C-alpha cells in the first residue's frame, strides 16, 4: 500500500518525507491555488523533492477530452513521464482516459463519489482511482463503504488498477481502509500527523526518558553510557 501527501506546501512535504515512509504527493487545482505560485514552479519543486521515483499526481482542468489530453502531454513533458494525470470521472473524462491509455500516459480517475464511476475509470485503463471518502460521508452516504465496494469490484474483475482513497477527516477512516487492504491513500498533512499523535504515547516516552535520566544522569543516552 502506498501513502501520499495531499498538499502543495513544500515545507510540509519536506517534513513529512523526512519523517514518514511516504510514496508520493497528490495535488489538485484547489491545493495549487493555496500555494499562490505559478503551478509548474511549485510542481517542479515537488518533483525535485520527491525524486523521479515518487508518485506525483497533477490534475487536468479542461472541460473536454481533447483539452485534457493536451494538458496531460504538457504535464508529463514538464514533470516526467512517470507523473500521473488526474482525470475527473465524467463522460468527457472517460473519453480522455481512453485516448491517454493509447498514448501510454499514466492517469488516475478522480472526483469519484460512486463505486461505478471508479469502476468505469479502471476499465478505461486508470492506474489508480480516487474515491473522496469524507466528501461522500458529507453527502449522507458511507465513504469508507463506497471505497471498499470499489476496491472489491476492481479485484473481482481482475483489473490492473489500484484504489488510492482521498479526502479523509480522521485517522479512523484511514485505519478502516488500511485494514481492508486498499492500494493506497493520499492524506493531508494534519491527517498524517494524527495517525501517531496521542497524549498517552507522549507520556510513555517522557516516563522512559525520566527513568533513564534518574539512572544515568541529565542529558545522558545509551550512546554515552
C-alpha positions as CSV (number, residue, x, y, z in Angstrom):
1,X,0.0,0.0,0.0
2,X,1.3,3.5,-0.9
3,X,0.9,6.6,1.2
4,X,0.9,10.0,-0.4
5,X,0.7,13.6,0.8
6,X,-2.3,15.7,-0.3
7,X,-0.6,19.1,-0.4
8,X,1.5,21.5,-2.3
9,X,3.1,23.0,0.8
10,X,6.8,22.5,0.2
11,X,7.8,22.8,3.8
12,X,5.1,20.3,4.9
13,X,6.1,17.8,2.2
14,X,9.7,18.0,3.1
15,X,8.9,17.5,6.8
16,X,6.7,14.5,6.2
17,X,9.1,12.9,3.7
18,X,11.8,13.2,6.3
19,X,9.6,11.6,9.0
20,X,7.3,9.0,7.4
21,X,7.5,6.3,4.7
22,X,5.9,8.5,2.0
23,X,5.5,7.3,-1.6
24,X,4.3,10.5,-3.4
25,X,2.4,13.7,-3.5
26,X,-1.1,14.4,-4.8
27,X,-2.2,17.9,-5.9
28,X,-5.4,19.4,-7.3
29,X,-6.3,22.8,-8.6
30,X,-7.5,23.9,-5.1
31,X,-4.3,22.8,-3.5
32,X,-2.2,24.6,-6.1
33,X,-4.3,27.7,-5.6
34,X,-3.4,27.7,-1.9
35,X,0.3,27.7,-2.8
36,X,-0.2,31.1,-4.6
37,X,2.6,30.5,-7.1
38,X,2.8,29.5,-10.8
39,X,1.7,25.9,-11.0
40,X,4.7,24.4,-12.7
41,X,7.0,26.3,-10.5
42,X,5.5,24.5,-7.5
43,X,5.2,21.2,-9.2
44,X,8.8,21.1,-10.4
45,X,9.9,21.9,-6.8
46,X,7.8,19.0,-5.6
47,X,9.2,16.7,-8.2
48,X,12.7,17.7,-7.3
49,X,12.0,17.0,-3.6
50,X,10.4,13.6,-4.1
51,X,12.6,12.4,-6.9
52,X,11.7,10.6,-10.1
53,X,10.6,7.5,-8.2
54,X,7.9,9.4,-6.2
55,X,4.4,9.2,-7.4
56,X,3.2,12.7,-8.4
57,X,-0.5,13.4,-9.2
58,X,-1.5,16.5,-11.2
59,X,-5.0,17.4,-12.3
60,X,-6.1,18.4,-15.8
61,X,-8.8,21.1,-15.7
62,X,-10.1,21.3,-19.2
63,X,-13.9,20.6,-19.6
64,X,-13.4,18.5,-22.8
65,X,-11.5,15.4,-23.6
66,X,-9.2,17.0,-26.2
67,X,-8.2,19.7,-23.7
68,X,-7.5,17.1,-21.0
69,X,-5.2,15.2,-23.4
70,X,-3.3,18.3,-24.3
71,X,-2.8,19.1,-20.7
72,X,-1.7,15.6,-20.0
73,X,1.0,15.8,-22.7
74,X,2.3,19.1,-21.2
75,X,2.2,17.8,-17.6
76,X,4.3,14.8,-18.4
77,X,6.6,16.7,-20.6
78,X,7.3,19.2,-17.8
79,X,7.3,16.8,-14.8
80,X,8.4,13.4,-16.3
81,X,6.5,10.6,-17.9
82,X,6.1,8.8,-14.5
83,X,3.8,11.6,-13.5
84,X,0.1,10.7,-13.2
85,X,-2.5,12.9,-14.6
86,X,-5.7,13.3,-12.6
87,X,-8.8,13.0,-14.8
88,X,-12.3,13.5,-13.4
89,X,-14.6,10.6,-13.8
90,X,-17.2,12.2,-16.0
91,X,-18.1,11.3,-19.6
92,X,-15.5,13.7,-21.2
93,X,-13.0,12.4,-18.7
94,X,-13.7,8.7,-19.7
95,X,-13.2,9.7,-23.3
96,X,-9.9,11.3,-22.4
97,X,-8.8,8.3,-20.4
98,X,-9.2,6.0,-23.4
99,X,-7.0,8.4,-25.5
100,X,-4.4,8.6,-22.8
101,X,-4.2,4.9,-22.5
102,X,-3.5,4.6,-26.2
103,X,-0.7,7.2,-25.8
104,X,0.8,5.4,-22.8
105,X,0.3,8.3,-20.4
106,X,-0.4,7.3,-16.8
107,X,-3.5,8.6,-15.2
108,X,-5.8,8.4,-12.2
109,X,-9.6,8.7,-12.1
110,X,-10.6,11.4,-9.6
111,X,-13.7,13.2,-8.3
112,X,-15.2,9.8,-7.5
113,X,-18.4,9.7,-5.4
114,X,-19.8,6.4,-6.6
115,X,-18.2,3.0,-7.0
116,X,-19.4,2.7,-10.6
117,X,-17.5,5.9,-11.5
118,X,-14.3,4.4,-10.3
119,X,-15.0,1.0,-11.9
120,X,-15.5,2.6,-15.3
121,X,-12.3,4.6,-14.9
122,X,-10.5,1.3,-14.1
123,X,-12.0,-0.3,-17.2
124,X,-10.6,2.7,-19.2
125,X,-7.1,1.8,-18.0
126,X,-6.6,4.0,-15.0
127,X,-3.5,3.2,-12.9
128,X,-5.4,4.4,-9.8
129,X,-8.9,5.5,-8.9
130,X,-9.5,8.0,-6.0
131,X,-12.8,7.9,-4.2
132,X,-13.5,11.0,-1.9
133,X,-14.2,9.3,1.3
134,X,-15.2,12.1,3.6
135,X,-16.9,14.1,0.9
136,X,-19.1,11.1,0.3
137,X,-19.8,11.0,4.1
138,X,-20.8,14.6,3.9
139,X,-23.4,13.8,1.3
140,X,-25.1,11.3,3.8
141,X,-23.5,8.1,2.4
142,X,-20.8,5.9,3.8
143,X,-17.5,6.9,2.1
144,X,-15.5,4.0,3.6
145,X,-18.0,1.5,2.3
146,X,-18.1,3.1,-1.2
147,X,-14.2,2.8,-1.3
148,X,-14.5,-0.9,-0.2
149,X,-17.1,-1.6,-2.8
150,X,-15.0,-0.1,-5.5
151,X,-11.9,-2.0,-4.3
152,X,-13.9,-5.2,-4.4
153,X,-15.3,-4.6,-7.9
154,X,-11.8,-3.9,-9.3
155,X,-10.4,-7.0,-7.6
156,X,-13.3,-9.2,-8.8
157,X,-12.8,-8.0,-12.4
158,X,-9.0,-8.6,-12.1
159,X,-8.3,-5.1,-13.5
160,X,-4.8,-3.7,-13.2
161,X,-5.8,-0.7,-11.2
162,X,-5.3,0.3,-7.6
163,X,-7.6,2.3,-5.3
164,X,-6.0,5.5,-3.9
165,X,-8.5,6.8,-1.4
166,X,-8.7,10.5,-0.8
167,X,-10.5,13.1,1.3
168,X,-10.2,12.0,4.9
169,X,-11.4,13.6,8.1
170,X,-9.9,11.4,10.7
171,X,-7.4,8.6,11.3
172,X,-10.2,6.0,11.9
173,X,-11.3,6.2,8.2
174,X,-7.6,5.6,7.3
175,X,-7.4,2.6,9.6
176,X,-10.5,1.0,8.3
177,X,-9.2,1.2,4.7
178,X,-5.7,0.1,5.7
179,X,-7.1,-2.9,7.4
180,X,-9.2,-3.7,4.3
181,X,-6.1,-3.7,2.1
182,X,-6.7,-0.9,-0.4
183,X,-3.9,0.1,-2.8
184,X,-3.1,3.4,-1.1
185,X,-4.3,6.6,0.4
186,X,-3.4,10.3,0.0
187,X,-3.6,12.3,3.2
188,X,-3.5,15.9,4.1
189,X,-0.5,16.8,6.4
190,X,-2.8,17.1,9.5
191,X,-4.2,13.7,9.0
192,X,-0.7,12.2,8.5
193,X,0.3,13.7,11.9
194,X,-2.9,12.5,13.5
195,X,-2.0,8.9,12.7
196,X,0.5,8.8,15.5
197,X,-0.4,11.8,17.7
198,X,-1.6,10.7,21.1
199,X,-1.1,12.1,24.6
200,X,-0.6,8.6,26.1
201,X,2.3,8.0,23.6
202,X,3.9,11.2,24.6
203,X,3.5,10.4,28.3
204,X,5.0,6.9,27.9
205,X,8.1,8.3,26.1
206,X,8.6,11.0,28.7
207,X,8.3,8.4,31.5
208,X,11.0,6.3,29.9
209,X,13.2,9.4,29.4
210,X,12.8,10.5,33.1
211,X,13.6,7.0,34.4
212,X,16.8,6.8,32.3
213,X,17.7,10.3,33.4
214,X,17.5,9.2,37.0
215,X,19.7,6.2,36.2
216,X,22.4,7.7,34.1
217,X,22.2,11.5,34.7
218,X,20.9,14.5,32.9
219,X,21.4,14.5,29.2
220,X,22.8,11.0,29.0
221,X,21.7,8.5,26.5
222,X,22.6,4.9,25.6
223,X,25.3,6.4,23.3
224,X,27.0,8.0,26.3
225,X,27.0,5.2,28.9
